[in-house]
Amino acid sequence: MATPMIQVRGLVKSFKDLEVLRWVDLEVGPGAIVALLGSNGAGKTTVVRILCTLLRADAGMVRVNGVDVDRDPTGVRGAISLTGQSVAVDEILTGRENLLLVARLRHLDDPRAVADSLIERFGLADAAGRRVSSYSGGMRRRLDIAMSLVGDPPVILLDEPTTGLDPEARVQVWEMVRQLARHGTTVLLTTQYLEEAEALADRIAILHRGRIIVEGTLEELTRLLPSPRVEYIRKQPSLEEIFLALVGNADTGGDTAGSCAAHHEGVQRRPPGRWATRSSSPGGPCATSPAVSTPS
């Protein structure tokens, strides 16, 4: 069995009288995506800060890439990269200049080749020469993650990377995270979004009030609940599904109503300013019964 890239045993951390982490155990295998799922205040960011040597634990053992964070913090820093909740880019510089700066700080042999490779990999070629101040939120996050990969660290810590992003940008970041794992990078992702953990993680650890109360694959967690009762339900699509379906077709110049009809029959064109659908299928982003108003 492969040695875990992240090992946490009996992790304890308090701030004065407030217990933030209580005997946390966690493992992340090589090339895996593990989601640390929890509500605000559960202790997710505290775990990340300890892993990246920004905070010392009160008790417990933490190893990253086989290196103990207390005994050799410098060795740990050389093996990780952190993408925090706030995007850490220089808005005055261009995208390429941001990448060159990090590559030079890491003393890499060919900073330009590194920057060009990451620009191509993350689809930033058209914007690489522009100042980051002109970037959208999603583009800034993509650049932020690209900067985290300068030097090919084997472990990347993503602390709620999609906070504040619109639905389109979130989906783009999700694909980038999957791409990291395909390249062999080990990913620890903290999130409070259930659908994010479900979409990305090989394993999910639920952190609640400083304790990991359960950990496993989505299938294993699903088996913890009673067997489902099958009922026919006319599914109402989520707002995110509606938004992505409409915006995606608008961007490609397609017919929104026609695209929906390709998935499910019964989408009817109304006079400008109105959409209405009749559901002939229980699922899908366009199988909705109520009329939805759109600006004329």
Phi, psi and omega in degrees: 000135183294145177290131179301143176282332175232126177232125178232128180225123174058040185286127181230135175209132177231151171243101188058243183269359183264115175280115182265318178235134184230098174055056181277130173241136182201141174225142175230121182280166180300132177070011182264157170249116176245129179261127172263103190257132178185161179284174176301135179086004181287337180115009184298310182293328177297319176301314181297317181296325176290318180299324183262018171070015178277348183212139179265138177283156175282328180201162178110172180242133178226124175234139175233123183057034179081003184253132179285129185291333179278319184282326183219069181299327179296320177296323178294316181298329178287346184255354187234165167217145184241129169246111185272185181293327177264137181289125184257074177232156178266113186289339180285329180277162172282171177300315179297318181296324176299315180292320178298320180300312181294319180298322179288324177296330178273002177059042178282154187292320185228080183303323182294318179295320178297313181298314181297321180296316181288325176300316179292317184297323185256016173064040182250012186301318183291336184252359188299329182270000180263154175296144183295337178300340179268358183281151170285169179300319180293321178294322178297318180294320177298317177296320180301315179291321177301318178296328179293337184265000176299126182091001177053057177295140182287341182231132175235135179253119181248107183264097181048062187290344182255009178300127177084359180271151176284166185304319179298314181295324179298316180297322177297317179295320178304315181295325177296321179295318177299321179297322178302313181295323178297331178274003176093004179283138175274131186236126167250117185247123172261140181202156171249003181266116183298317183292333178292313178298319181295321184285329192251324198277138167287322176222151182234130174244124181263117181259122182224120180052044174084000179237145169276110187272339177198151180210136179170185174286166178300320179298318179294320179292324179297325181289348178289341181263160178300155178302140183289152173260127185279123176224150174274122179231132174283108191286128172269122181293153176286159177299325179296318179297317179298313183300311183293324179295315182289312183293321180300319179286327177296321181294325183267002179076015181278169177274114185301311181296320180296322179295316178298320182294334177295331178274318183218137178290160169100003177283126185248138175280129176252168175304158183311136178099355181223142168235144172217149179224154170236130188277125171250003180218144183287350185228177176103151186291345182249005182271070182236143183274315185293152173285145180241125179280138173232152181299140178274000000 
